[in-house]
Amino acid sequence: MKLQQAANVPEFITFAQAATLLSISLRQFRRLVDGGKVPYVKVSERAPRVRVGDLNDYLNSVTVRHG
């Protein structure tokens, strides 16, 4: 069964999922978070999550465009 995303409710992913999407190690991703480059949400002490939109914003901010 697939869950539908409610309006105005962001989709959250784990740090490991975010690292995989960026094709980097979990350690490298944690460095981005610790450096304040990617914000995260503390769902609980052991369950930090990243909003997919925030991850997209980070990617847009580091994208090099030649023009």
C-alpha positions in Angstrom: 0.0 0.0 0.0 1.4 3.4 -1.0 0.8 6.4 1.3 -0.3 9.6 -0.3 1.4 12.8 0.7 -0.9 15.3 2.3 -1.0 18.9 1.1 1.7 21.1 2.7 3.3 18.2 4.5 6.9 17.8 3.5 8.3 14.4 2.6 11.1 13.4 5.0 14.0 11.0 4.3 16.7 9.5 6.5 20.3 10.7 6.3 21.3 7.4 4.7 18.7 7.9 2.0 19.8 11.4 1.4 23.5 10.3 1.1 22.4 7.6 -1.4 20.5 10.2 -3.5 23.6 12.4 -3.6 25.9 9.5 -4.3 28.1 10.3 -1.3 28.9 8.4 1.9 26.8 8.8 5.1 29.9 10.4 6.7 30.2 13.0 3.9 26.5 13.8 4.3 26.8 14.2 8.0 29.6 16.7 7.3 27.2 18.7 5.1 24.6 18.7 7.9 27.2 19.6 10.6 28.5 22.4 8.4 25.0 23.9 8.2 24.7 23.3 4.5 21.7 21.0 4.7 19.1 21.6 7.4 17.4 18.7 9.2 14.5 18.0 11.5 14.9 16.1 14.8 11.9 13.8 14.8 13.5 12.2 17.8 17.0 11.9 19.3 17.8 8.9 17.1 15.8 9.8 14.1 17.0 13.0 12.3 15.3 13.5 8.9 15.9 15.7 5.9 13.1 17.4 3.9 13.3 16.5 0.3 12.8 20.1 -0.6 15.7 21.2 1.5 17.9 18.6 -0.2 16.8 20.0 -3.6 17.6 23.5 -2.4 21.1 22.4 -1.5 21.6 20.8 -4.9 20.4 24.0 -6.6 22.8 26.1 -4.5 25.8 24.1 -5.5 24.9 23.5 -9.1 27.5 25.1 -11.5 25.9 26.7 -14.6 27.9 27.7 -17.5 26.4 30.4 -19.6 
